[in-house]
Amino acid sequence: MATDHTGITHAPGALPIVGHLFPLLRDPLGFLNTLPSHGDLVQIKLGPQRAVVVCRPELVQQVLLNDRIYDKGGPIIERVGNALGDGIASCPHSAHRRQRRSLQPAFSRTCLREYATIMAEEIDTLRTTWNDGRAIDVATQMYTLASGTIGRTLFTAEAARPAIDTVTECLPDIFRGIYQQAVLPPLLRRLPLPSNRRYERARNRAWAAVSKTIGLYRQDSQTHGDVLSMLLEARDDDGGTLGDAEIHAQIMTLLVAGIDTTAVALTWAVHLLCQYPDVQERLRTETAEVLGSRTATWDDLPRLDLASRVITETLRLYPPGWIFTRTTTTEARLADAVIPPETNIIYSPYLIHHDERFHPRPDSFDPDRWLPEREPVRGAHIPFGGGARKCIGDNYAMTLATLALSTIVTQWRLSHVDHQLPHVEPRMTLSPHKMQARVECLVRAPD
């Protein structure tokens, strides 16, 4: 390990041309977790590119809170932009305020209350499809729930249903491709490798489906009261309407990112409740007292405290968005290091969430660590990012996950089909591979 004159250490093991490609593809989480032992700011190599990994929460907060200096950029954000368009998740600082203003009304508390009705209906539909004693593919079920709910939030017109189905089908290849292309040297991205072709095919199918839906909405003079209708009616600061490219990017971002991150979080939550049956029983006691045997609703949220803490702890252990990049726009200073302009910066919620300096027993599932009397380290829980670029859908995701998990646990006992832990697949989201659970019905229909 070496330290350069700027005070940034260099991670060992970089190979010529490919840099740290192999650990980033084989075991990216294990590789990231080795970096804090080398320093607070550690340089790694993504092919010929260099990037500085920030390994302390207070330094990550500086990056998140100063988005003018640490702008959206770097290999991961570039690939997100390639996949989804320059929407709110990947646009530069100069465009962000305008984009956030156009979307913010769709995530107001009033709208969230309305969306919660859709959530409850979709949760109710999901739970009635399960059979007592049968095994379910948890990820598939949670994708069905998330796509149905988010799809109905964005589009209420029946004509949009094919777009939702297409995007959901394409999600795994899109998110796998974003991550793989971000860590591959540029030359390998351009080769007709099977992985590159799968990514391009999935991306193009999803783009076409969303474009068709926007066109159908423009032809239809009816206002549907959904997010796409809001965007079509929105006006910018100069009174102009949003163009199709910007609307397309926002819808792609909300649809693709919203479905995948929410489904992944719920899948991990089910896995953890199977792994910790004592927590599952505590949660069932809480939810049974609040809900009886009915589906959770918006008005129940204040009393679903343990459910909320289970989701929060799930997001600590398995943050769906686990690695992000920024780019410095000017010379910057982090700790005692001077960072030149146009330097790629990496921060990882997974790395921060699993550092025992900031989270005691970091690999243990402990929802009670989020009780009010147990003070967490400031800035050390960042599943939704922070600052002006904090995820606009954070409250939406927490609401859906809390309502869904509470309802499921009240009505079904969950257990693992086997004792193998789900394999974590390196994608843009932290996705479990082949997660199954057995469901036992606890609410018997009357004779």
Buried (B, 14 or more C-beta within 10 A) or exposed (E): EEBEEBBBBBBEBBEEEBBBBEBBBEBBBEBBBBBBEBBBBBBBBBBEBBBBBBBBBBBBBBBBBBBEBBBBBBBBBBBBBBBBBBBBBBBBBEBBEBBBEBBEEBBEEEBBEEBBEBBBBBBEBBBEEBEEEEBBBBBEBBBBBBBBBBBBBBBBBEEBBEBBEBBBBBBBBBBBBBBBBBBBBEEBBEEEEEBBEBBBBBBEBBBEBBBBBBEBBEEEEEEBEBBBBBBBEBEBEEEEEBEEEBBBBBBBBBBBBBBBBBBBBBBBBBBBBBBBBEBBEBBBEBBBEBBEEBBBBBEBBEBBBBBBBBBBBBBBBBBBBBBBBBBBBEEBEBBEBEBEEEBBBBBBBBBBBBBEEBBEEBEEBBBEBBEEEEEBBEBBBBBBBBEBBEBBBBBBBBBBBBBBBBBBBBBBBBBBBEEEEBEBBBBBBBBBEEBBBBBEBBEEEEE
